[in-house]
Amino acid sequence: MKRTILFLSLLLTVAVASVRAKTLVAYYSYTGNCKAIANALSGQIAADVLEIQPAEKGLKYEANGYALGTQLLNAINANPDEASSYPTIDPVSVSLDDYQNIIIITPLWWSQMAAPMQTFLFNYGAQMAGKNVGLIVSSASSGISGVETDCKRLVPNGKYYSKSLWIRSSQVGNASSLVSAWLQQINFTDQTQSDAMRIKVSDGTNTIIYELNETSAAASLYQMLPIEVAVQNYSNNEKIFYPPTAVSYGADCIEGDCPAGTLAFFSPWGNVVMFYGAASRYSGLYILGKAIEGAGHVSNLAGIIRVEALGDTSGIQPMRADNGQSASRSYALNGRVAEEGRPGIIVRDGKKVVIK
Ligand SMILES: Cc1cc2nc3c(=O)[nH]c(=O)nc-3n(C[C@H](O)[C@H](O)[C@H](O)COP(=O)(O)O)c2cc1C
């Protein structure tokens, strides 16, 4: 029965991973405020960041009483359905199919969305249909409802988060905490819960985010998270740790060269390897994934590291036994110890698992 449960759990994990929700942060910034907000946001979530830039450089939108900014918006307002009404932007190479969450960060110009961001959304808004769309607006003092209206015109079929975030120019220094509070308000982590195969490794100072592949070894490691283990040095290019329970692996696992940033499993010894220098293919060394953030911090990891799933939001921490060791037990949603193998949803080590 135990094996059946593990198998079903692996199936669940792999199924979830196949609908992974990636996030795109698209921003435009004329005087740097929205850029600072984009930096604050991307430090808190795993996201790809895209800067929108006007094709014509060096324009002074604020000159002559904001004449140019006003002129650009007037042109859009006169013919909002015409591509020629929008100022040209630099080409962007983005495949929106890759993203389920899109966060737009834009300045407010005359109570509207800044013109270059309007161009981007005019060109790509239709491709955002059905995706989760978040809006962050920076203005000096004006309220942002006009920008929300522009956004809904340009991305009419987006699934908007419950609330936009307004950050005044004077608040930009506090952007990190404003963004963090907003992410909680809109339940952002819940919405990205399907981003299940990304993990965070941290010793409290150095943090790395890995994206796992869909092999059985990666799913097995993912399944036992969160864990806290000692990190050790090995050779001159590896940090390693021994998971508290054995990683199971099958014939689907992949051997290959391991560039810096690779996460791998060394099956003869049962340890996980975080490479900070390149290594060649080796028998029984299976690739689990790669660092998508913080690869440069791997070599600094020291002491006890916490390895946890990103986007896992059951909010229930793993059980600790009296001796401080983690006690792997399953609980029904009413908090009682669950009967292993009984169909239903249980919580095991802080994660929801469906037993069929
Ligand atoms: C052309 C233009 C028009 C603006 N219009 C307004 C406005 O109507 N109300 C307001 O509060 N701020 C207005 N601002 C100020 C910007 O919204 C604000 O400084 C914002 O933080 C700038 O973001 P950025 O630094 O990313 O460009 C305007 C700025 C420009 C350049």
The ligand as a Gaussian input file, in Angstrom:
#p B3LYP/6-31G(d) Opt

LIG

0 1
 C        4.094000      62.661000     -19.429000
 C        3.867000      62.485000     -17.964000
 C        2.622000      62.694000     -17.419000
 C        2.391000      62.513000     -16.064000
 N        1.129000      62.711000     -15.558000
 C        0.892000      62.532000     -14.241000
 C       -0.396000      62.766000     -13.701000
 O       -1.353000      63.130000     -14.386000
 N       -0.590000      62.559000     -12.390000
 C        0.412000      62.143000     -11.572000
 O        0.171000      61.965000     -10.376000
 N        1.653000      61.906000     -12.048000
 C        1.915000      62.090000     -13.367000
 N        3.175000      61.861000     -13.861000
 C        4.234000      61.404000     -12.940000
 C        4.505000      59.905000     -13.033000
 O        3.311000      59.157000     -13.063000
 C        5.285000      59.414000     -11.819000
 O        6.415000      60.246000     -11.629000
 C        5.732000      57.985000     -11.947000
 O        6.220000      57.535000     -10.700000
 C        6.829000      57.840000     -12.977000
 O        7.238000      56.502000     -13.129000
 P        8.619000      56.155000     -13.887000
 O        9.710000      56.769000     -13.061000
 O        8.722000      54.664000     -13.897000
 O        8.553000      56.733000     -15.257000
 C        3.425000      62.073000     -15.210000
 C        4.699000      61.879000     -15.757000
 C        4.924000      62.077000     -17.120000
 C        6.288000      61.836000     -17.685000

